[in-house]
């Protein structure tokens, strides 16, 4: 699994299916790792994990796709 780097490298997001939690409905993990000075931090901890359901993941994908399509319409050219 690879991480998505955000905010000039101070925040990474790793998204994965947590098979160890498969008995729970919310078994898709959004793991945020933050490496920044305390006053610039978004989260209180260096690592923050949020579990979501497959339905919530699908909605996030849908909304990201819509936002990407709108951005591409406004800024045509290479991605």
N, C-alpha and C positions, 0 to 999 in steps of 0.2 A: 504494500500500500504506500502510495506517495502522498506527500503533504502539499497543500496549496499555500504558497507564501503570500501574505497580505501585509499591508501597512509598512512598506519598505523593509520587509524582512523581520519585523519585530513580533509578528503574529503568524502562526501557521495553523492550518486547518487540515485535519486528517479525518476522512469519512470512511467508515467500514461497517460491515455486518458483523455483529458480535455473536458468534455461534454459541458461546458459553451462556448467553442470555436468551437462547431461542425459546425457552418456555414462557418468556414474557412477550407481550405484544410489541413493546418498544425496544427492539433489538438492533436498531441502526444507530451507530454512534457517531456523533460529531465531537471530535476532540480538538480543543483549542489549546495551543501551547504558546505562551507569551514570554518574550524576552525583552523587557523594556524597564526603564526606571519606574519606580512606584507611582510617581505623580502622573505619568503618562499611560499607565495601565488601564485597560478596559475591564479586566477581571481582577478579583482580589487574590486569586491563586495563580501560580505559574501555569497550571494545567486545569482546564475546566472541561468537563465532559457532560454532554447533553444527549440523552437517548430519545429517539423519536420512533414513531410507528412507520411501517411501509407507506401507509396512506399519507402521512405528513411529509415523508420524503418525496413522494410523487407530487404533492402540491408545491413543494419547494422547487423541484425540477421544472414544473410547469411555469411557475412564476419567473424563475431565472430565464427560461426559454423566451418568455414574453418580453422580458426586459432586454435580453440580448437582441431579439428581432427589432425592437424599437431603436436600440442604439445603432444597429447596423443600418436601419433606414435613415437615421439622422447623420451617420458618418460612413457613407459607402466607401469601399476600398478593402484592402487586405485586413484580415482580423488582427 
